[in-house]
C-alpha cells in the first residue's frame, strides 16, 4: 500500500548571501531592526514540505498520495509534478488564493532566514483525509496550516494507520494542547534539534515523558546524524534497540541545505512502509538528506531507485 503525505506545496525563492548574518546585526539595536542583505543570486525552486517528501519518495520508486491545497497559479509547478511522477489527483485547488511561497536566504555558514506566505496552505483543512479513497499503510503529518495538522493527526490515528507526526516549521503555531494531541499516539514523532527543544518547552515534558507517548522518537542533528529512541507505545514498528545514534552521511560537496530534512523523511517513510527496521529507515533517511545537500533546491535528486540502493550499499556496506 502507498504512503499518504500531507503537507505544504510551495514555490521556494532561494537566495545566497555571500557573508555572515552575524556581521550585520547590532546586538543592542535588535528592537529597531532594519537590515537589507545583498543577494546576488536567486533561483526559483519548487518545494513545500509535502511536495518535497512526495518527490523524494518517487525517486525511491514509491507512488505516494499527496494531499494538499494549492492556488490557481500552480501553473508550471503542475507540469513539474507531472514530469517528476508526483500525482496531483488529491490536490485541492483554492481559486482565490495563491500557492504558498517561501523566501529563503542562506549565508556563508549555511544559516537561513526564511519568510513564508501560506496562501492556500492555510486552508489545507478543506482537503480532508476522508476525501482519499485509496488504501495506504503509513501517513505523515508535516508542516501545513494549523487546523490541517491537528485534523490530519487525529484522523490518521483514528484510521489505525502508522502515523508520523513531523510539525517542523509549523511547530510555532501549535500551542501545548495542540501539540500534545497531535503527537500522543503517533507511531513516530520526528523533529530537528531546534524543534526538539521547542517541543520540550511547549509541552513541559522531558525526553522520557515525550517518548512514552509515541512509538518512536527521532531527533535529527544535521551533520551529526540523528537520535532514535524507542517509545512507550507499541506501534508495530521494527526497532532493534532502545536507543541508537544514527551516523551521518557526509555530503561530497555542500551546495544547498534547503529541504534536506524532507529528503530524510522520504527515506524514513519508504523504510517503514516496506517493513524495514527503523534503524535502516533512518540510515536511508540520512543518505537521502546527504544526496539532497549536494544539489540545488529541495527537489534536486535525480537518481532513481537502483542508483540510490547502490549509494546506500557503498555508504553502509549493506543493502536495504
Beta strands, then each sheet from edge to edge (+ up, - down):
strand 1: 2-6
strand 2: 10-16
strand 3: 41-47
strand 4: 65-71
strand 5: 91-94
strand 6: 100-106
strand 7: 112-117
strand 8: 136-141
strand 9: 162-165
strand 10: 188-192
strand 11: 216-220
strand 12: 226-230
strand 13: 243-246
sheet 1: 5+ 4+ 1+ 8+ 9+ 10+ 11+ 12- 13+
sheet 2: 3+ 2- 6- 7+
end
